[in-house]
Amino acid sequence: MIYDSPQAWRQAPDKRITFFGMSGLGKTHLSQILRGNGDWFHYSIDYRIGTAYMGEHINDNLKRHAMREPFLAKLLRTDSIYIGSNITFGNLSPLATFLGQPGDPARGGLPFDEYARRQELHHRAEVNALLDTPFFIERARDIYGYDNFVCDTGGSICEVIDPEDPEDPVMATLAANSLPVWIEGTPDHVETLVARFAGDPKPMCYRPEFLNEKWASHGGEDVDPNEFAIATYRDAIMARHPRYAAMARNWGVTVAAADVATTRDASDVTALVAEAIGKRRGRT
C-alpha cells in the first residue's frame, strides 16, 4: 500500500484513493464530499467510459433509432441536426440504455448475442478507463493544481480484473498510484440495492461466464428483460462480494457502508480511511 500507516496517510501532501464496491453504497457520495472540499480532483470511471470510450457507440445507437423516423432521417442525412448523449456524473442513463437488457424485443429487450457484444465493448472500455488513472492523477496536478485525487470506480470493476493475480495490470496500476478502498455492504443492503436498481437501472457489466450461466438458467429470448435484469443484479451482489473482499485483502483496505453513510465532510473521510489503514496494519 502506498500509505503504510494512518499517520502517513494523514500527513501525506498528496492523498490518492480509489473507492470500489457495489453501486449505491457510497463511492460517489464520498467522492463528491471530497470534491466539494475544494482541493480534490474527482475522476469518475463511469463518466470516462461513457464519454471517452463508449460515446461514439452510444451516439450511433441513438442515430439508428432516429433513422427509423423519416422526418429525422432526412435531417440527419443532411447534417441538419445533431444527436448525442448528455452523460454527466449524476446521469449515466445514456450508457445504461445503450447496454440495455437481453430478452423479449416486444418488451424492449435485446437479442442475447447483441447484448453480449455490448458487454464486451463495456469491458474493454472499463479496463482502459481504469488504466487511465495515473494519467488523470498527473493531469489533475499539472492543469488544475490538485494534489489530492479520488478515483470513483464503477461497481463492475471486480468483473474486469483478477483479484487473486498479484500481477493483474489494472489492480497493480491502481495500487501503485492510489490506495484502493472497499466500501463493504452487508446482507441488509441487498434489498435496498435491488429496489434502487429496479427504479433507476445502472450500467451493468458482467463477466461472460457469469452472464452465460444466468442466461442459461433463467433467460431465453422471450424472457421479460426487466425481470432478468433485476434477478441477475441480485445474483451479482452475492457473486461480487468475495471478489471485492479479495481485492481489499490483496490490494487495499475496507470501510463499512454504515460508516460511510455517516460521513459529512472531508475530515470525516480522512479519519475513516486512516482507521481502515490502522486496522489493516494492526495499529490503533
PETA-V371244 format. One record per residue. RES is the residue in one small letter. SS is DSSP state (alpha for helix, beta for strand, coil for the rest). PHI is phi in whole degrees, 0 to 359 (999 if undefined). PSI is psi in radians with two decimals (999 if undefined). Layout:
<<RES	SS	PHI	PSI> <RES	SS	PHI	PSI>>
This chain:
<<m	coil	999	2.55> <i	coil	283	-0.24> <y	coil	241	2.01> <d	coil	267	0.06> <s	coil	199	2.80> <p	alpha	303	-0.67> <q	alpha	295	-0.72> <a	alpha	299	-0.69> <w	alpha	295	-0.84> <r	alpha	297	-0.64> <q	alpha	269	-0.12> <a	coil	298	2.26> <p	coil	285	-0.30> <d	coil	228	1.57> <k	coil	279	2.25> <r	beta	225	2.10> <i	beta	226	2.69> <t	beta	235	2.05> <f	beta	269	2.40> <f	beta	218	2.80> <g	coil	145	3.14> <m	coil	297	2.53> <s	coil	300	2.40> <g	coil	100	-0.03> <l	coil	259	-0.07> <g	coil	125	0.14> <k	alpha	300	-0.90> <t	alpha	289	-0.58> <h	alpha	302	-0.86> <l	alpha	294	-0.70> <s	alpha	298	-0.71> <q	alpha	291	-0.61> <i	alpha	300	-0.82> <l	alpha	294	-0.78> <r	alpha	300	-0.70> <g	alpha	293	-0.33> <n	alpha	292	-0.40> <g	coil	102	-0.22> <d	coil	230	0.47> <w	beta	237	2.44> <f	beta	265	2.27> <h	beta	256	1.96> <y	beta	256	1.94> <s	beta	265	2.04> <i	alpha	296	-0.77> <d	alpha	299	-0.70> <y	alpha	295	-0.76> <r	alpha	298	-0.75> <i	alpha	301	-0.86> <g	alpha	289	-0.40> <t	alpha	258	-0.97> <a	alpha	283	-0.63> <y	alpha	248	-0.43> <m	coil	243	-0.06> <g	alpha	303	-0.75> <e	alpha	292	-0.69> <h	alpha	296	-0.74> <i	alpha	297	-0.83> <n	alpha	294	-0.67> <d	alpha	297	-0.66> <n	alpha	295	-0.71> <l	alpha	298	-0.72> <k	alpha	293	-0.64> <r	alpha	300	-0.74> <h	alpha	292	-0.69> <a	alpha	293	-0.57> <m	coil	292	-0.25> <r	coil	284	-0.25> <e	coil	258	1.95> <p	alpha	308	-0.69> <f	alpha	299	-0.79> <l	alpha	285	-0.60> <a	alpha	301	-0.76> <k	alpha	298	-0.74> <l	alpha	292	-0.66> <l	alpha	294	-0.72> <r	alpha	296	-0.48> <t	coil	259	0.22> <d	coil	55	0.62> <s	coil	271	-0.31> <i	coil	225	2.79> <y	coil	243	2.30> <i	coil	238	2.18> <g	coil	202	2.86> <s	coil	277	2.85> <n	coil	231	1.11> <i	coil	290	2.38> <t	beta	229	3.04> <f	coil	303	-0.62> <g	coil	262	-0.08> <n	beta	225	1.74> <l	coil	256	0.29> <s	alpha	304	-0.69> <p	alpha	301	-0.66> <l	alpha	288	-0.76> <a	alpha	298	-0.70> <t	alpha	293	-0.69> <f	alpha	297	-0.80> <l	alpha	296	-0.65> <g	coil	64	-2.85> <q	coil	221	2.51> <p	beta	281	2.64> <g	coil	143	-2.82> <d	coil	303	2.04> <p	alpha	301	-0.54> <a	alpha	294	-0.34> <r	alpha	248	0.43> <g	coil	88	0.18> <g	coil	276	2.83> <l	beta	254	2.60> <p	coil	303	2.49> <f	alpha	300	-0.69> <d	alpha	299	-0.68> <e	alpha	290	-0.70> <y	alpha	299	-0.76> <a	alpha	296	-0.64> <r	alpha	297	-0.75> <r	alpha	291	-0.59> <q	alpha	298	-0.74> <e	alpha	295	-0.67> <l	alpha	300	-0.77> <h	alpha	293	-0.71> <h	alpha	305	-0.89> <r	alpha	297	-0.72> <a	alpha	296	-0.70> <e	alpha	293	-0.75> <v	alpha	300	-0.81> <n	alpha	297	-0.74> <a	alpha	296	-0.70> <l	alpha	293	-0.71> <l	alpha	290	-0.27> <d	coil	283	-0.13> <t	alpha	306	-0.85> <p	alpha	301	-0.65> <f	alpha	299	-0.74> <f	alpha	285	-0.50> <i	alpha	300	-0.83> <e	alpha	291	-0.69> <r	alpha	298	-0.73> <a	alpha	299	-0.68> <r	alpha	286	-0.80> <d	alpha	290	-0.76> <i	alpha	271	-0.81> <y	alpha	257	-0.19> <g	coil	77	0.39> <y	coil	267	2.11> <d	coil	271	-0.50> <n	beta	269	2.42> <f	beta	218	2.32> <v	beta	235	2.21> <c	beta	261	2.08> <d	beta	257	1.70> <t	coil	276	2.88> <g	coil	277	2.79> <g	alpha	298	-0.36> <s	alpha	270	0.19> <i	alpha	305	-0.63> <c	alpha	289	-0.22> <e	alpha	274	-0.30> <v	coil	247	0.15> <i	coil	229	2.92> <d	coil	250	1.79> <p	coil	293	-0.26> <e	coil	262	-0.04> <d	coil	268	1.97> <p	coil	295	-0.22> <e	coil	249	0.27> <d	coil	305	2.18> <p	alpha	295	-0.63> <v	alpha	290	-0.90> <m	alpha	293	-0.63> <a	alpha	297	-0.69> <t	alpha	293	-0.82> <l	alpha	297	-0.79> <a	alpha	290	-0.49> <a	alpha	285	-0.36> <n	alpha	242	-0.14> <s	coil	202	3.03> <l	beta	259	1.94> <p	beta	291	2.28> <v	beta	232	2.03> <w	beta	273	2.23> <i	beta	266	1.84> <e	beta	269	2.20> <g	coil	270	-3.12> <t	coil	231	2.96> <p	alpha	305	-0.48> <d	alpha	295	-0.37> <h	alpha	277	-0.27> <v	alpha	302	-0.94> <e	alpha	295	-0.61> <t	alpha	297	-0.77> <l	alpha	294	-0.71> <v	alpha	296	-0.77> <a	alpha	296	-0.70> <r	alpha	294	-0.71> <f	alpha	295	-0.73> <a	alpha	299	-0.64> <g	alpha	278	-0.46> <d	coil	211	1.41> <p	coil	302	2.37> <k	coil	261	2.78> <p	coil	300	2.21> <m	coil	242	2.35> <c	coil	232	2.23> <y	coil	238	2.62> <r	coil	299	2.43> <p	alpha	306	-0.72> <e	alpha	294	-0.67> <f	alpha	294	-0.83> <l	alpha	297	-0.78> <n	alpha	298	-0.68> <e	alpha	296	-0.76> <k	alpha	292	-0.67> <w	alpha	294	-0.70> <a	alpha	292	-0.57> <s	alpha	274	-0.65> <h	alpha	214	0.62> <g	coil	252	-2.79> <g	coil	136	2.57> <e	coil	297	-0.30> <d	coil	257	0.15> <v	coil	290	2.60> <d	coil	293	2.06> <p	alpha	299	-0.61> <n	alpha	292	-0.73> <e	alpha	297	-0.74> <f	alpha	296	-0.75> <a	alpha	298	-0.78> <i	alpha	292	-0.76> <a	alpha	296	-0.70> <t	alpha	291	-0.66> <y	alpha	297	-0.75> <r	alpha	300	-0.78> <d	alpha	295	-0.61> <a	alpha	295	-0.62> <i	alpha	303	-0.79> <m	alpha	289	-0.67> <a	alpha	288	-0.53> <r	alpha	281	-0.46> <h	alpha	306	-0.89> <p	alpha	294	-0.46> <r	alpha	288	-0.75> <y	alpha	299	-0.76> <a	alpha	300	-0.70> <a	alpha	293	-0.66> <m	alpha	300	-0.79> <a	alpha	292	-0.72> <r	alpha	296	-0.71> <n	alpha	267	-0.35> <w	alpha	228	-0.29> <g	beta	202	-2.48> <v	beta	227	3.01> <t	beta	232	2.40> <v	beta	234	2.66> <a	beta	274	2.44> <a	alpha	301	-0.60> <a	alpha	297	-0.63> <d	alpha	287	-0.63> <v	alpha	300	-0.68> <a	coil	296	-0.35> <t	coil	264	-0.07> <t	coil	287	2.45> <r	coil	235	-0.38> <d	coil	209	3.11> <a	alpha	296	-0.59> <s	alpha	294	-0.60> <d	alpha	297	-0.74> <v	alpha	295	-0.77> <t	alpha	301	-0.77> <a	alpha	295	-0.69> <l	alpha	298	-0.79> <v	alpha	291	-0.69> <a	alpha	300	-0.74> <e	alpha	297	-0.71> <a	alpha	296	-0.69> <i	alpha	295	-0.71> <g	alpha	299	-0.75> <k	alpha	297	-0.70> <r	alpha	295	-0.67> <r	alpha	269	-0.01> <g	coil	76	0.39> <r	coil	251	2.84> <t	coil	249	999>>
